[in-house]
Amino acid sequence: MQNWTPSLEDLCTARPIRGWLRWVILIFGASIALFHIYVLGVEPINPWYLRAVHVSMMCILILALLPISKGPLGVFLDISMAVFVAASAAYIIINLDQMMYRLVIAPSPWDLLFATGTLAVVLEVTRRSTGIALPLITAAFIIYALYGDYMPGLFWHQGLSFSRLIGMLFSDQGIYGLITGISSTYVILFIIFGAFIEISGVGQLFIDSAMSVAGRYRGGPAKMAVAASMLFAGISGSAIANVVSTGTFTIPLMKAIGFAPAVAGAIEAAASTAGNLTPPIMGPSAFIMAEILGIPYAIILVKAFIPAALYFICIFIMVDLEAAKLQLKGLPADQLPSFRTAILARGHLLTPVLVMLYILFVEQASPIRAALWGIAAAIVASWMRRATRVDGRQIVQALYLGSQRTMSVAAACITAGIIVAIISSTGLGTRIGISLLGLANDSMLLSLIATMVICLILGMGLPTVAAYVVAQSVMAPALIQIGIDPLAAHLFIFYFAIISAITPPVALAAFAAAGIAGSNPFRTAWHAARLGCAAFIVPYMFAYGPALLLDGSIGAVAWACVTAIFGIYLLAIAVQGYMVMPITIIERLLLVGSALVLIKPGLETDLIGAVTAAIILALHIRHRGNTAASQQDQKR
């Protein structure tokens, strides 16, 4: 790599960081990754110690990379907060044996001092790394916890004293709770794994192989972008990181063959978001889901495969129809890379992924062990070819990038843990769930729609992790109570938290793609939501038909897949308004109805949807034939 040191100006901050400070931050970031690898793979330590050090390190890295201002006062405040969170971690490690028994019941004055200060620093670094929305929501929950006895009706509770609340938030029920534990183990290791995969050059393998297969067909570069982005985001676990990484190559190619800038950016954003739903790495929320449900992470990967495939198929069909409407052709054969050459040159870089999957599914070991072996395999695999061999400097860069990319996720996890603790201690989640069920009159459809709306609203202002954690704490119990399978309920919430990345008005993945495409961000977000329309339908499919989650016989699963693919195909035609030629408004509405009927499981509904769709398609083909015949008569 020509410039092995990370560009801190581009990645993290608007203020240039020069000289020795740049190197100090680089080494500190790499040290964070090494610390987590060591304590998780070599010398385990008390989970309390790990979480305390994790919170402290992440806060210090955010304070260093996202300074409050350039002036001396800002530097003083940043250094003061960094020293304080380091002292807070040391205080926990030294006093843990006595502190853990008194925090929630009767915290000492020193407990309250460090708890209050740590809470303030956590909210500040969350503001810097994720935006103002999550800290404001957290502050509202803290006020609610303190003054619940002033709240009306549904929201009333006895109210928590300041000392009890702060002590609880400083305990393993709040800042150092389950969500932070997941961030300090699974999340950071898999992000480090993704950084090593990226440094080794696997992204170029995905781009070359996808281009060689799909590039020759109509809209080929767009189909290549869909395949490459889904594969790459499936490993990186971040839609925005994938947009920035692969979009710089795919978006200009799509624009060059005739796609409008907004559409090119939307295709990249929708495909990158699909990666977050695609095994083997489904983003941080999947690890949290596994811990909450108490099931192996490998099971979630298996059961999530078919829904992810349906979403991918829909985007691919949408892109194909878009290219057909615009009459776009593929690239000439002499401009396409050779698939054989791409595999021979970089195919060995897939070894780490295979190693990780082997450990997860064959040995059935923990995701932590799989990630650790995957990191080691990524380094070893890169040495198989001189062109892909990583050296010591690139290893340091990968370690740094792993820590840097964990920052915002860790901040969101820590702060989401605060919200979940308050929801649990005040009983708010149970009351809201019961209330929504009452309003929906125990209707599954209305309950699912209400959950979807809540997830999308939360996702507009919160990172995906926080949106999922908060929404599941409120809505998952209610969905389970009306008879939805627990995994289906959590996956339903997970999907709508994920697709907030392409849902207007706040669609961060689409906005990132718009910056590369030079298009209007809101227009790009609208096109991305249109292209990813399946993501709004697939969750209802597996909520109503658990066969899509591999629950049922082989025949039931196969039939559910066939009808789902047919339904998605009809939905794509209706949304695009084009099949072999433009279709009328009436035909579009009827196709949408047919697609929705096919979504609901049952032989009768499937037959109704299939017959209706067949009639519409036959009429459309007949209309096309009549039109073609009349055009030939006019030419004569």
C-alpha positions as CSV (number, residue, x, y, z in Angstrom):
1,M,0.0,0.0,0.0
2,Q,1.4,3.4,-0.9
3,N,0.2,5.3,2.2
4,W,0.0,2.8,5.0
5,T,-0.7,5.3,7.8
6,P,-4.5,6.0,8.1
7,S,-5.7,9.4,7.0
8,L,-7.0,10.7,10.2
9,E,-8.3,13.9,8.6
10,D,-10.4,11.9,6.2
11,L,-11.5,9.1,8.6
12,C,-12.2,10.8,11.8
13,T,-11.8,14.6,12.3
14,A,-12.0,17.9,10.5
15,R,-8.9,19.1,12.4
16,P,-5.6,18.0,10.9
17,I,-3.5,15.9,13.3
18,R,0.2,16.3,12.5
19,G,3.6,15.0,13.7
20,W,4.1,13.0,16.8
21,L,0.5,13.2,17.9
22,R,-0.6,11.3,14.8
23,W,1.8,8.5,15.6
24,V,0.8,8.4,19.2
25,I,-2.9,8.0,18.2
26,L,-2.0,5.4,15.6
27,I,0.0,3.3,18.1
28,F,-2.7,3.7,20.8
29,G,-5.4,2.6,18.4
30,A,-3.4,-0.5,17.4
31,S,-2.7,-1.2,21.1
32,I,-6.5,-1.2,21.8
33,A,-6.9,-4.0,19.2
34,L,-3.9,-5.9,20.5
35,F,-5.2,-5.7,24.1
36,H,-8.6,-7.2,23.1
37,I,-7.0,-9.9,21.1
38,Y,-4.6,-10.8,23.9
39,V,-7.2,-10.9,26.7
40,L,-9.8,-12.8,24.6
41,G,-7.4,-15.2,23.0
42,V,-4.4,-15.6,25.3
43,E,-4.9,-14.5,28.9
44,P,-8.6,-14.0,30.0
45,I,-9.4,-11.4,32.6
46,N,-12.5,-10.6,34.8
47,P,-15.3,-9.5,32.5
48,W,-15.7,-6.4,34.7
49,Y,-12.1,-5.4,34.1
50,L,-12.4,-6.0,30.3
51,R,-15.5,-3.8,30.1
52,A,-14.1,-1.1,32.2
53,V,-10.9,-0.9,30.1
54,H,-12.9,-1.2,26.9
55,V,-15.1,1.8,27.8
56,S,-12.1,3.8,28.9
57,M,-10.0,3.1,25.8
58,M,-12.9,3.8,23.4
59,C,-13.7,7.1,25.1
60,I,-10.0,8.2,25.0
61,L,-9.7,7.3,21.3
62,I,-12.9,9.2,20.4
63,L,-11.6,12.2,22.4
64,A,-8.3,12.1,20.6
65,L,-9.8,11.7,17.1
66,L,-12.8,14.0,17.5
67,P,-11.6,16.9,19.5
68,I,-14.1,19.4,20.8
69,S,-12.2,22.5,19.4
70,K,-8.8,23.7,18.3
71,G,-8.2,26.1,21.2
72,P,-6.3,25.5,24.4
73,L,-9.5,25.2,26.5
74,G,-10.8,22.4,24.2
75,V,-7.5,20.6,24.5
76,F,-7.6,20.9,28.3
77,L,-11.2,19.6,28.4
78,D,-10.4,16.6,26.2
79,I,-7.3,15.7,28.2
80,S,-9.2,16.1,31.5
81,M,-12.0,13.7,30.3
82,A,-9.4,11.2,29.0
83,V,-7.6,11.2,32.3
84,F,-10.9,10.9,34.2
85,V,-12.2,7.8,32.3
86,A,-8.8,6.2,32.7
87,A,-9.0,6.9,36.5
88,S,-12.5,5.5,36.5
89,A,-11.4,2.2,35.0
90,A,-8.6,2.0,37.5
91,Y,-11.0,2.8,40.3
92,I,-13.3,-0.1,39.2
93,I,-10.4,-2.6,39.0
94,I,-9.0,-1.6,42.4
95,N,-12.4,-1.5,44.3
96,L,-14.4,-4.1,42.4
97,D,-14.8,-6.6,45.2
98,Q,-16.5,-4.2,47.5
99,M,-18.1,-1.9,44.9
100,M,-20.1,-4.5,43.0
101,Y,-22.2,-5.3,46.2
102,R,-23.1,-1.7,47.1
103,L,-23.5,0.1,43.8
104,V,-27.2,-0.4,43.2
105,I,-28.1,-0.4,46.9
106,A,-26.0,2.2,48.7
107,P,-23.2,3.7,46.5
108,S,-20.4,5.5,48.3
109,P,-19.5,9.2,47.6
110,W,-16.6,8.0,45.5
111,D,-18.8,5.7,43.6
112,L,-21.2,8.5,42.8
113,L,-18.3,10.8,41.7
114,F,-16.9,8.4,39.2
115,A,-20.3,7.2,38.1
116,T,-21.6,10.7,37.4
117,G,-18.3,11.7,35.6
118,T,-18.2,8.6,33.5
119,L,-21.8,9.0,32.5
120,A,-21.1,12.5,31.4
121,V,-18.0,11.5,29.4
122,V,-19.9,8.6,27.7
123,L,-22.7,10.9,26.6
124,E,-20.2,13.4,25.2
125,V,-18.2,10.9,23.2
126,T,-21.4,9.4,21.9
127,R,-22.4,12.9,20.7
128,R,-19.2,13.3,18.9
129,S,-19.1,9.9,17.3
130,T,-22.8,9.2,16.5
131,G,-24.5,12.6,16.6
132,I,-26.7,14.4,19.1
133,A,-29.9,12.3,18.8
134,L,-28.7,9.3,21.0
135,P,-27.4,11.4,23.9
136,L,-30.6,13.5,23.9
137,I,-32.8,10.4,24.0
138,T,-30.6,9.0,26.8
139,A,-30.9,12.2,28.7
140,A,-34.7,12.1,28.3
141,F,-34.7,8.5,29.7
142,I,-32.6,9.6,32.7
143,I,-35.0,12.4,33.5
144,Y,-37.9,10.0,33.1
145,A,-36.2,7.6,35.6
146,L,-35.7,10.3,38.1
147,Y,-39.1,12.0,37.8
148,G,-41.4,9.1,36.9
149,D,-43.8,9.9,39.7
150,Y,-44.7,13.1,37.9
151,M,-45.6,11.2,34.7
152,P,-49.2,10.6,33.7
153,G,-51.0,7.3,33.1
154,L,-49.0,4.7,31.2
155,F,-45.7,6.4,31.9
156,W,-46.0,6.7,35.7
157,H,-43.6,4.9,38.0
158,Q,-42.4,5.5,41.5
159,G,-39.2,7.3,40.4
160,L,-35.7,6.4,41.2
161,S,-33.4,8.4,43.6
162,F,-30.4,10.0,42.1
163,S,-27.9,7.8,44.0
164,R,-29.8,4.6,43.1
165,L,-30.1,5.5,39.4
166,I,-26.5,6.6,39.0
167,G,-25.2,3.5,40.9
168,M,-27.3,1.3,38.7
169,L,-26.0,2.9,35.5
170,F,-22.4,2.5,36.7
171,S,-23.0,-1.2,37.3
172,D,-23.3,-4.3,35.1
173,Q,-26.9,-3.4,34.5
174,G,-26.0,-0.2,32.7
175,I,-22.7,1.1,31.3
176,Y,-20.8,-2.1,32.0
177,G,-23.8,-4.4,31.1
178,L,-24.5,-7.1,28.5
179,I,-24.4,-4.7,25.5
180,T,-21.0,-3.3,26.5
181,G,-19.8,-6.9,27.0
182,I,-20.8,-7.8,23.5
183,S,-19.0,-4.7,22.2
184,S,-15.8,-5.6,24.0
185,T,-15.8,-9.1,22.7
186,Y,-17.6,-10.2,19.6
187,V,-18.0,-6.8,18.0
188,I,-14.5,-5.5,18.2
189,L,-13.0,-8.8,17.2
190,F,-15.1,-9.1,14.1
191,I,-14.4,-5.5,13.1
192,I,-10.7,-6.2,13.4
193,F,-11.2,-9.3,11.3
194,G,-12.9,-7.2,8.7
195,A,-10.1,-4.7,8.7
196,F,-7.5,-7.5,8.1
197,I,-9.6,-8.9,5.3
198,E,-9.8,-5.4,3.7
199,I,-6.1,-4.7,4.1
200,S,-5.2,-8.0,2.4
201,G,-7.1,-6.9,-0.7
202,V,-10.2,-9.2,-0.8
203,G,-12.3,-6.2,-1.9
204,Q,-10.5,-6.2,-5.2
205,L,-11.2,-9.9,-5.6
206,F,-14.9,-9.3,-5.1
207,I,-14.9,-6.5,-7.6
208,D,-13.0,-8.4,-10.3
209,S,-14.9,-11.6,-9.9
210,A,-18.3,-9.9,-9.9
211,M,-17.3,-7.8,-12.9
212,S,-16.1,-10.8,-14.9
213,V,-19.4,-12.6,-14.3
214,A,-22.0,-9.8,-14.5
215,G,-20.2,-7.1,-16.4
216,R,-21.2,-8.3,-19.9
217,Y,-24.9,-8.2,-19.3
218,R,-27.2,-5.1,-19.5
219,G,-26.4,-2.8,-16.6
220,G,-23.4,-5.0,-15.9
221,P,-21.5,-2.6,-13.7
222,A,-24.6,-2.1,-11.5
223,K,-25.1,-5.9,-11.1
224,M,-21.4,-6.1,-10.3
225,A,-21.8,-3.4,-7.7
226,V,-24.7,-5.4,-6.1
227,A,-22.7,-8.6,-5.9
228,A,-19.4,-7.1,-4.8
229,S,-21.0,-4.7,-2.2
230,M,-23.1,-7.5,-0.7
231,L,-20.1,-9.8,-0.4
232,F,-17.8,-7.1,1.0
233,A,-20.3,-5.7,3.5
234,G,-21.2,-9.2,4.6
235,I,-17.6,-9.4,5.9
236,S,-17.0,-5.8,7.0
237,G,-20.4,-5.6,8.8
238,S,-20.8,-1.9,8.0
239,A,-23.0,-0.4,5.2
240,I,-21.4,3.0,5.3
241,A,-17.8,1.6,5.4
242,N,-18.7,-0.5,2.4
243,V,-20.2,2.4,0.5
244,V,-17.0,4.4,1.0
245,S,-14.7,1.4,0.1
246,T,-16.3,-0.1,-3.0
247,G,-18.5,2.9,-4.0
248,T,-15.5,4.9,-5.2
249,F,-15.0,2.3,-7.9
250,T,-18.6,1.1,-8.7
251,I,-20.5,4.4,-8.7
252,P,-18.3,6.1,-11.4
253,L,-18.6,2.9,-13.5
254,M,-22.4,2.9,-13.2
255,K,-22.6,6.6,-14.2
256,A,-20.3,5.9,-17.1
257,I,-22.7,3.4,-18.8
258,G,-25.7,5.7,-18.3
259,F,-27.2,5.4,-14.8
260,A,-28.2,8.7,-13.3
261,P,-26.0,9.8,-10.4
262,A,-28.7,9.4,-7.9
263,V,-29.6,6.0,-9.1
264,A,-26.0,4.9,-9.2
265,G,-25.5,6.0,-5.6
266,A,-28.8,4.4,-4.6
267,I,-27.8,1.0,-6.0
268,E,-24.5,1.1,-4.1
269,A,-26.3,2.1,-0.9
270,A,-29.0,-0.5,-1.2
271,A,-26.5,-3.3,-2.0
272,S,-24.2,-2.2,0.9
273,T,-27.1,-2.3,3.3
274,A,-27.9,-5.8,2.1
275,G,-24.5,-6.8,3.3
276,N,-25.5,-6.1,6.9
277,L,-28.3,-8.7,6.5
278,T,-26.0,-11.3,4.9
279,P,-24.0,-14.0,6.7
280,P,-21.3,-14.6,7.7
281,I,-21.0,-11.3,9.5
282,M,-24.3,-9.5,10.0
283,G,-23.1,-6.5,11.9
284,P,-22.9,-6.0,15.7
285,S,-26.7,-6.3,16.3
286,A,-26.6,-10.0,15.3
287,F,-24.2,-10.8,18.2
288,I,-26.4,-8.9,20.6
289,M,-29.4,-10.9,19.3
290,A,-27.6,-14.2,19.9
291,E,-26.8,-13.2,23.5
292,I,-30.3,-11.9,24.3
293,L,-32.0,-15.0,22.8
294,G,-29.4,-17.4,24.3
295,I,-28.8,-19.3,21.0
296,P,-25.6,-19.9,19.1
297,Y,-24.6,-17.2,16.6
298,A,-24.2,-19.9,13.9
299,I,-27.9,-20.7,14.2
300,I,-28.8,-17.1,13.5
301,L,-26.5,-17.1,10.4
302,V,-28.2,-20.2,9.0
303,K,-31.7,-19.0,9.6
304,A,-31.0,-15.5,8.2
305,F,-29.7,-16.9,4.9
306,I,-33.0,-17.2,3.0
307,P,-34.4,-13.7,3.9
308,A,-31.0,-12.2,3.0
309,A,-31.1,-14.0,-0.3
310,L,-34.6,-12.7,-1.0
311,Y,-33.5,-9.2,-0.4
312,F,-30.4,-9.7,-2.7
313,I,-32.6,-11.2,-5.4
314,C,-35.0,-8.3,-5.3
315,I,-32.2,-5.7,-5.7
316,F,-30.7,-7.7,-8.6
317,I,-34.1,-7.8,-10.4
318,M,-34.7,-4.1,-9.7
319,V,-31.3,-3.2,-11.2
320,D,-32.0,-5.4,-14.2
321,L,-35.3,-3.8,-14.9
322,E,-33.8,-0.3,-14.4
323,A,-31.2,-1.1,-17.0
324,A,-33.9,-2.5,-19.3
325,K,-35.9,0.7,-19.0
326,L,-32.8,2.8,-19.9
327,Q,-31.7,0.3,-22.6
328,L,-28.3,0.0,-21.1
329,K,-25.8,-2.5,-22.3
330,G,-23.0,-4.3,-20.6
331,L,-19.3,-3.7,-21.1
332,P,-17.3,-5.2,-24.0
333,A,-15.5,-8.5,-23.3
334,D,-12.1,-6.9,-23.7
335,Q,-12.8,-4.5,-20.8
336,L,-13.7,-7.2,-18.4
337,P,-11.3,-8.9,-16.0
338,S,-10.9,-12.7,-16.2
339,F,-12.7,-14.6,-13.5
340,R,-10.0,-17.3,-13.6
341,T,-7.2,-14.8,-13.3
342,A,-9.0,-13.0,-10.4
343,I,-9.4,-16.3,-8.5
344,L,-5.9,-17.5,-9.2
345,A,-4.5,-14.1,-8.1
346,R,-6.6,-13.5,-5.0
347,G,-8.8,-16.5,-4.4
348,H,-6.5,-17.6,-1.4
349,L,-7.7,-14.4,0.4
350,L,-11.1,-16.2,1.0
351,T,-9.3,-18.7,3.3
352,P,-9.9,-16.7,6.5
353,V,-13.7,-16.7,5.8
354,L,-13.7,-20.4,5.2
355,V,-11.7,-20.9,8.4
356,M,-14.1,-18.8,10.4
357,L,-17.1,-20.7,9.0
358,Y,-15.4,-24.1,9.7
359,I,-14.9,-23.1,13.3
360,L,-18.5,-21.8,13.7
361,F,-20.3,-24.6,12.0
362,V,-18.1,-27.7,12.1
363,E,-16.3,-27.3,15.4
364,Q,-19.3,-25.3,16.8
365,A,-16.9,-23.1,18.7
366,S,-17.7,-19.6,20.0
367,P,-17.7,-16.6,17.6
368,I,-14.8,-15.2,19.7
369,R,-12.6,-18.2,18.8
370,A,-13.8,-18.0,15.1
371,A,-12.8,-14.4,14.9
372,L,-9.4,-14.9,16.5
373,W,-8.6,-17.8,14.1
374,G,-10.0,-15.7,11.2
375,I,-7.6,-12.8,12.0
376,A,-4.6,-15.2,12.2
377,A,-5.7,-16.9,8.9
378,A,-6.0,-13.5,7.2
379,I,-2.4,-12.8,7.9
380,V,-1.2,-16.2,6.9
381,A,-3.3,-16.3,3.7
382,S,-2.0,-13.0,2.5
383,W,1.6,-14.4,2.6
384,M,0.7,-17.1,0.0
385,R,1.2,-14.5,-2.8
386,R,3.8,-11.8,-3.0
387,A,1.3,-9.3,-4.4
388,T,-1.0,-9.7,-1.4
389,R,1.5,-10.2,1.3
390,V,1.0,-7.8,4.3
391,D,4.0,-6.5,6.2
392,G,4.3,-5.3,9.8
393,R,3.2,-1.8,8.9
394,Q,0.0,-3.0,7.3
395,I,-0.7,-5.2,10.3
396,V,-0.5,-2.1,12.5
397,Q,-2.8,-0.3,10.1
398,A,-5.3,-3.1,10.2
399,L,-5.2,-3.1,14.1
400,Y,-5.7,0.7,14.1
401,L,-8.6,0.6,11.6
402,G,-10.3,-2.1,13.7
403,S,-10.2,0.1,16.8
404,Q,-11.2,3.2,14.9
405,R,-14.1,1.6,13.2
406,T,-15.3,0.2,16.6
407,M,-15.5,3.7,18.1
408,S,-19.0,4.7,17.1
409,V,-20.4,1.1,17.5
410,A,-18.9,0.9,21.0
411,A,-20.3,4.4,22.0
412,A,-23.7,3.4,20.7
413,C,-23.6,0.1,22.6
414,I,-22.6,1.7,25.9
415,T,-25.2,4.3,25.6
416,A,-27.9,1.9,24.5
417,G,-27.1,-0.1,27.6
418,I,-28.1,2.9,29.7
419,I,-31.5,3.2,28.0
420,V,-32.2,-0.6,28.3
421,A,-31.3,-0.5,32.0
422,I,-33.8,2.4,32.5
423,I,-36.5,0.7,30.5
424,S,-36.1,-2.5,32.5
425,S,-35.9,-0.9,36.0
426,T,-39.0,1.3,35.4
427,G,-41.1,-1.3,33.7
428,L,-41.6,1.0,30.7
429,G,-41.0,-1.7,28.1
430,T,-43.7,-4.0,29.5
431,R,-46.3,-1.3,29.8
432,I,-45.6,0.1,26.2
433,G,-45.8,-3.5,24.8
434,I,-49.1,-4.2,26.6
435,S,-50.5,-0.8,25.4
436,L,-49.5,-1.4,21.8
437,L,-51.1,-4.8,21.9
438,G,-54.3,-3.3,23.3
439,L,-54.3,-0.7,20.5
440,A,-53.7,-3.4,17.9
441,N,-56.4,-5.5,19.4
442,D,-54.0,-8.5,19.4
443,S,-53.7,-8.2,15.6
444,M,-50.5,-9.6,14.3
445,L,-50.5,-7.3,11.3
446,L,-51.1,-4.1,13.3
447,S,-48.5,-5.1,15.9
448,L,-46.0,-5.7,13.1
449,I,-46.8,-2.4,11.4
450,A,-46.4,-0.6,14.8
451,T,-43.1,-2.3,15.4
452,M,-41.9,-1.4,11.9
453,V,-42.8,2.3,12.4
454,I,-41.0,2.5,15.8
455,C,-37.9,0.8,14.3
456,L,-37.8,3.2,11.4
457,I,-38.3,6.3,13.6
458,L,-35.6,5.1,16.0
459,G,-33.3,4.3,13.0
460,M,-33.6,7.8,11.7
461,G,-31.8,9.3,14.7
462,L,-29.9,6.4,16.2
463,P,-27.1,4.1,15.0
464,T,-28.3,0.7,13.9
465,V,-27.1,-1.0,17.1
466,A,-28.9,1.4,19.4
467,A,-32.1,1.4,17.3
468,Y,-32.2,-2.4,17.5
469,V,-31.3,-2.7,21.2
470,V,-33.9,-0.1,22.2
471,A,-36.6,-1.4,19.9
472,Q,-36.2,-5.0,20.9
473,S,-36.4,-4.2,24.6
474,V,-39.8,-2.6,24.1
475,M,-41.3,-4.5,21.2
476,A,-39.9,-8.0,21.1
477,P,-41.8,-9.2,24.2
478,A,-45.0,-7.9,22.8
479,L,-44.5,-9.7,19.4
480,I,-43.6,-12.9,21.2
481,Q,-46.7,-12.6,23.3
482,I,-49.0,-12.6,20.3
483,G,-47.4,-15.8,19.0
484,I,-44.5,-14.8,16.8
485,D,-41.4,-17.0,17.2
486,P,-38.7,-15.2,19.3
487,L,-36.1,-15.4,16.6
488,A,-38.5,-14.1,14.0
489,A,-39.5,-11.3,16.3
490,H,-35.9,-10.2,16.8
491,L,-35.0,-10.6,13.1
492,F,-38.1,-8.5,12.2
493,I,-36.8,-5.7,14.5
494,F,-33.3,-6.2,13.2
495,Y,-34.3,-5.8,9.6
496,F,-36.1,-2.5,10.1
497,A,-33.3,-1.1,12.3
498,I,-30.8,-2.0,9.5
499,I,-32.8,-0.5,6.6
500,S,-33.1,2.8,8.3
501,A,-29.7,3.3,6.5
502,I,-31.6,3.8,3.2
503,T,-34.9,5.1,4.5
504,P,-35.6,8.9,4.1
505,P,-35.4,11.4,5.6
506,V,-32.2,10.3,7.4
507,A,-30.4,7.6,5.4
508,L,-26.7,7.6,6.2
509,A,-25.6,5.0,3.7
510,A,-27.5,6.7,0.9
511,F,-26.1,10.1,2.0
512,A,-22.5,8.6,1.9
513,A,-23.2,7.2,-1.6
514,A,-24.6,10.6,-2.8
515,G,-21.4,12.3,-1.8
516,I,-19.4,10.0,-4.1
517,A,-22.0,10.1,-6.9
518,G,-22.3,13.9,-6.7
519,S,-26.1,13.6,-6.5
520,N,-28.9,15.0,-4.3
521,P,-28.8,13.1,-1.0
522,F,-32.6,12.9,-0.6
523,R,-33.2,11.9,-4.2
524,T,-30.5,9.2,-3.7
525,A,-32.2,8.0,-0.5
526,W,-35.5,7.8,-2.2
527,H,-34.1,5.7,-5.0
528,A,-32.3,3.5,-2.5
529,A,-35.5,2.8,-0.5
530,R,-37.3,2.0,-3.8
531,L,-34.6,-0.4,-4.9
532,G,-34.5,-2.0,-1.5
533,C,-38.3,-2.4,-1.3
534,A,-38.0,-6.1,-0.5
535,A,-36.5,-5.2,2.9
536,F,-39.9,-3.7,3.8
537,I,-41.7,-7.0,2.8
538,V,-39.3,-9.8,3.6
539,P,-39.7,-9.4,7.4
540,Y,-43.5,-9.8,7.1
541,M,-42.8,-13.0,5.1
542,F,-40.9,-14.8,7.8
543,A,-43.1,-13.4,10.6
544,Y,-46.1,-15.0,8.9
545,G,-44.3,-17.9,7.4
546,P,-41.5,-19.4,9.6
547,A,-40.6,-21.8,6.8
548,L,-38.4,-18.9,5.4
549,L,-36.4,-19.3,8.7
550,L,-36.0,-23.0,8.0
551,D,-38.7,-24.0,10.4
552,G,-40.6,-26.8,8.8
553,S,-40.2,-29.7,6.4
554,I,-38.0,-29.5,3.3
555,G,-41.1,-29.3,1.1
556,A,-42.6,-26.5,3.1
557,V,-39.3,-24.5,3.0
558,A,-38.9,-25.1,-0.7
559,W,-42.5,-24.0,-1.5
560,A,-42.2,-20.9,0.7
561,C,-39.0,-20.0,-1.2
562,V,-40.6,-20.4,-4.6
563,T,-43.7,-18.3,-3.7
564,A,-41.5,-15.7,-2.0
565,I,-39.2,-15.3,-5.0
566,F,-42.3,-15.1,-7.4
567,G,-43.9,-12.5,-5.1
568,I,-40.7,-10.4,-5.0
569,Y,-40.4,-10.6,-8.8
570,L,-43.9,-9.2,-9.1
571,L,-43.2,-6.5,-6.5
572,A,-40.1,-5.5,-8.4
573,I,-42.0,-5.2,-11.7
574,A,-44.7,-3.1,-10.0
575,V,-42.3,-0.8,-8.3
576,Q,-40.3,-0.2,-11.5
577,G,-43.4,0.0,-13.7
578,Y,-41.6,-2.0,-16.4
579,M,-41.4,-5.6,-17.6
580,V,-40.6,-6.0,-21.3
581,M,-42.2,-2.6,-21.8
582,P,-43.9,0.0,-19.5
583,I,-46.9,-1.2,-17.6
584,T,-50.1,0.7,-16.7
585,I,-51.0,2.0,-13.2
586,I,-53.8,-0.6,-13.0
587,E,-51.4,-3.4,-13.8
588,R,-48.9,-2.1,-11.2
589,L,-51.6,-2.1,-8.5
590,L,-52.8,-5.6,-9.4
591,L,-49.2,-6.9,-9.3
592,V,-48.6,-5.3,-5.9
593,G,-51.8,-7.0,-4.7
594,S,-50.6,-10.4,-6.1
595,A,-47.2,-10.0,-4.5
596,L,-48.7,-9.2,-1.1
597,V,-51.1,-12.2,-1.4
598,L,-48.2,-14.5,-2.2
599,I,-46.4,-13.2,0.9
600,K,-49.1,-14.6,3.2
601,P,-48.5,-18.4,3.6
602,G,-51.3,-20.7,2.6
603,L,-52.2,-22.7,-0.6
604,E,-55.4,-20.7,-1.3
605,T,-53.6,-17.3,-1.1
606,D,-50.7,-18.6,-3.2
607,L,-53.1,-19.8,-5.9
608,I,-55.0,-16.5,-5.9
609,G,-51.8,-14.5,-6.2
610,A,-50.3,-16.8,-8.9
611,V,-53.5,-16.8,-11.1
612,T,-53.9,-13.1,-10.8
613,A,-50.3,-12.5,-11.7
614,A,-50.5,-14.9,-14.7
615,I,-53.5,-13.1,-16.1
616,I,-51.8,-9.7,-15.8
617,L,-48.6,-11.0,-17.4
618,A,-50.5,-12.7,-20.2
619,L,-52.4,-9.5,-20.9
620,H,-49.2,-7.5,-20.8
621,I,-47.5,-9.8,-23.3
622,R,-50.5,-9.7,-25.6
623,H,-50.5,-5.9,-25.4
624,R,-46.8,-5.8,-26.2
625,G,-47.5,-8.1,-29.2
626,N,-50.3,-5.9,-30.5
627,T,-48.1,-2.8,-30.1
628,A,-45.2,-4.3,-32.0
629,A,-47.6,-5.4,-34.8
630,S,-49.1,-1.9,-35.1
631,Q,-45.6,-0.4,-35.2
632,Q,-44.6,-2.7,-38.1
633,D,-47.8,-1.8,-40.0
634,Q,-47.0,1.8,-39.6
635,K,-43.5,1.2,-41.0
636,R,-45.0,-0.5,-44.1
